Amino acid sequence: MNKERYKEEYEEGSDLLWPSDKEDKVTRQFYKDLSNLSKNITYTKKKNLKLFEQVVRIIKGKGWG
């Protein structure tokens, strides 16, 4: 099923423009990639923060724990 973009008109006067299947697929992939990217950035920041905390602990003499 490969639907093209189409428009729905309602009695109230509002119109909806629906995307084609191809546009919908591209949009969904974009948001999926964006979500994965933001998860990776958050993970990297947490990882770097923990490394910094370890360095501070070593400097203060509190060891690895």
C-alpha positions as protocol buffer text, in pm:
chain_id: "A"
residue {
  index: 1
  type: MET
  ca { x: 0 y: 0 z: 0 }
}
residue {
  index: 2
  type: ASN
  ca { x: 159 y: 326 z: -113 }
}
residue {
  index: 3
  type: LYS
  ca { x: -68 y: 619 z: -38 }
}
residue {
  index: 4
  type: GLU
  ca { x: 8 y: 962 z: -175 }
}
residue {
  index: 5
  type: ARG
  ca { x: -44 y: 1282 z: 22 }
}
residue {
  index: 6
  type: TYR
  ca { x: -412 y: 1362 z: 53 }
}
residue {
  index: 7
  type: LYS
  ca { x: -634 y: 1627 z: 204 }
}
residue {
  index: 8
  type: GLU
  ca { x: -936 y: 1574 z: 427 }
}
residue {
  index: 9
  type: GLU
  ca { x: -1196 y: 1846 z: 452 }
}
residue {
  index: 10
  type: TYR
  ca { x: -1440 y: 1872 z: 741 }
}
residue {
  index: 11
  type: GLU
  ca { x: -1773 y: 2049 z: 769 }
}
residue {
  index: 12
  type: GLU
  ca { x: -1641 y: 2271 z: 1048 }
}
residue {
  index: 13
  type: GLY
  ca { x: -1406 y: 2430 z: 796 }
}
residue {
  index: 14
  type: SER
  ca { x: -1083 y: 2267 z: 906 }
}
residue {
  index: 15
  type: ASP
  ca { x: -865 y: 2081 z: 656 }
}
residue {
  index: 16
  type: LEU
  ca { x: -606 y: 1816 z: 731 }
}
residue {
  index: 17
  type: LEU
  ca { x: -319 y: 1741 z: 496 }
}
residue {
  index: 18
  type: TRP
  ca { x: -195 y: 1385 z: 547 }
}
residue {
  index: 19
  type: PRO
  ca { x: 159 y: 1286 z: 443 }
}
residue {
  index: 20
  type: SER
  ca { x: 232 y: 1021 z: 185 }
}
residue {
  index: 21
  type: ASP
  ca { x: 369 y: 685 z: 304 }
}
residue {
  index: 22
  type: LYS
  ca { x: 719 y: 784 z: 193 }
}
residue {
  index: 23
  type: GLU
  ca { x: 706 y: 1116 z: 380 }
}
residue {
  index: 24
  type: ASP
  ca { x: 567 y: 944 z: 689 }
}
residue {
  index: 25
  type: LYS
  ca { x: 845 y: 681 z: 682 }
}
residue {
  index: 26
  type: VAL
  ca { x: 1116 y: 948 z: 649 }
}
residue {
  index: 27
  type: THR
  ca { x: 965 y: 1155 z: 932 }
}
residue {
  index: 28
  type: ARG
  ca { x: 939 y: 855 z: 1165 }
}
residue {
  index: 29
  type: GLN
  ca { x: 1301 y: 755 z: 1091 }
}
residue {
  index: 30
  type: PHE
  ca { x: 1418 y: 1111 z: 1158 }
}
residue {
  index: 31
  type: TYR
  ca { x: 1254 y: 1122 z: 1501 }
}
residue {
  index: 32
  type: LYS
  ca { x: 1382 y: 772 z: 1582 }
}
residue {
  index: 33
  type: ASP
  ca { x: 1739 y: 876 z: 1493 }
}
residue {
  index: 34
  type: LEU
  ca { x: 1701 y: 1200 z: 1688 }
}
residue {
  index: 35
  type: SER
  ca { x: 1581 y: 1007 z: 1992 }
}
residue {
  index: 36
  type: ASN
  ca { x: 1872 y: 762 z: 1972 }
}
residue {
  index: 37
  type: LEU
  ca { x: 2118 y: 1049 z: 1932 }
}
residue {
  index: 38
  type: SER
  ca { x: 1987 y: 1229 z: 2240 }
}
residue {
  index: 39
  type: LYS
  ca { x: 2008 y: 906 z: 2443 }
}
residue {
  index: 40
  type: ASN
  ca { x: 2372 y: 862 z: 2337 }
}
residue {
  index: 41
  type: ILE
  ca { x: 2458 y: 1223 z: 2428 }
}
residue {
  index: 42
  type: THR
  ca { x: 2302 y: 1184 z: 2773 }
}
residue {
  index: 43
  type: TYR
  ca { x: 2491 y: 857 z: 2829 }
}
residue {
  index: 44
  type: THR
  ca { x: 2822 y: 1016 z: 2721 }
}
residue {
  index: 45
  type: LYS
  ca { x: 2772 y: 1311 z: 2956 }
}
residue {
  index: 46
  type: LYS
  ca { x: 2700 y: 1079 z: 3248 }
}
residue {
  index: 47
  type: LYS
  ca { x: 3004 y: 866 z: 3164 }
}
residue {
  index: 48
  type: ASN
  ca { x: 3232 y: 1172 z: 3146 }
}
residue {
  index: 49
  type: LEU
  ca { x: 3092 y: 1303 z: 3474 }
}
residue {
  index: 50
  type: LYS
  ca { x: 3164 y: 973 z: 3650 }
}
residue {
  index: 51
  type: LEU
  ca { x: 3519 y: 976 z: 3515 }
}
residue {
  index: 52
  type: PHE
  ca { x: 3564 y: 1331 z: 3647 }
}
residue {
  index: 53
  type: GLU
  ca { x: 3427 y: 1225 z: 3987 }
}
residue {
  index: 54
  type: GLN
  ca { x: 3677 y: 936 z: 3998 }
}
residue {
  index: 55
  type: VAL
  ca { x: 3966 y: 1172 z: 3922 }
}
residue {
  index: 56
  type: VAL
  ca { x: 3853 y: 1408 z: 4200 }
}
residue {
  index: 57
  type: ARG
  ca { x: 3829 y: 1116 z: 4446 }
}
residue {
  index: 58
  type: ILE
  ca { x: 4180 y: 1000 z: 4357 }
}
residue {
  index: 59
  type: ILE
  ca { x: 4318 y: 1351 z: 4403 }
}
residue {
  index: 60
  type: LYS
  ca { x: 4146 y: 1385 z: 4742 }
}
residue {
  index: 61
  type: GLY
  ca { x: 4289 y: 1047 z: 4842 }
}
residue {
  index: 62
  type: LYS
  ca { x: 3962 y: 859 z: 4877 }
}
residue {
  index: 63
  type: GLY
  ca { x: 4059 y: 588 z: 4630 }
}
residue {
  index: 64
  type: TRP
  ca { x: 3853 y: 410 z: 4365 }
}
residue {
  index: 65
  type: GLY
  ca { x: 3543 y: 331 z: 4569 }
}
